[in-house]
Amino acid sequence: MLALISLIITVPPNVMSLITNRRIVATESGSATLRFSIDNASPPVGLFNARWFYSATFTQSLFAGIQDITNLPNRTSMSTLSFSFTGSEAALNISNIVQARSEGQETDQGRYFFQAINEAGSDNDYIDIIVEGMSITVLYDIVHAHTSLPYVHLH
């Protein structure tokens, strides 16, 4: 009698930021995309075993004072979050980014963690977002200076 033996090897995921220096400088009212790779996971990590977290204090620990933002439509009253997961890459897009003007106001600035989980274990990495104010360019029509008001262009 011949017996078949199957061997199943599980390997925990290896998560790595795809952003150089783990830092994005974003402009208020703009957008930013945070991207992470998930390597060597067996079984593969899917959308339902991936988590996103936020910390306003740039904490080093995934578990100290963080907010679970997985599948939230927005983190602040103005910004919008959208999550995507394709193959071995996870991404979080934040649009209409908010910058705090004073202590205690809501902001999108902070540390964003991505955590991938499978039966063999879990791994996480982070990306920091620094939010700068909108830049303003004032253009002045010199030819018609006596009748024209300055043009303001926000970008």
Buried (B, 14 or more C-beta within 10 A) or exposed (E): EEEEEEEEEEBBBBBBBBBEEBEBEBBBBBBBBBBBBBEEBBBEBEEEBBBBBBBBEEBEEBEEEBEEBBEEEBBBEBBBBEBEBEEBEBBBBBBBBBBBEEEEEBBBBBBBBBBBBBEBEBBBBBBBBEBEEEEEEEEEEEEEEEEEEEEEEEE
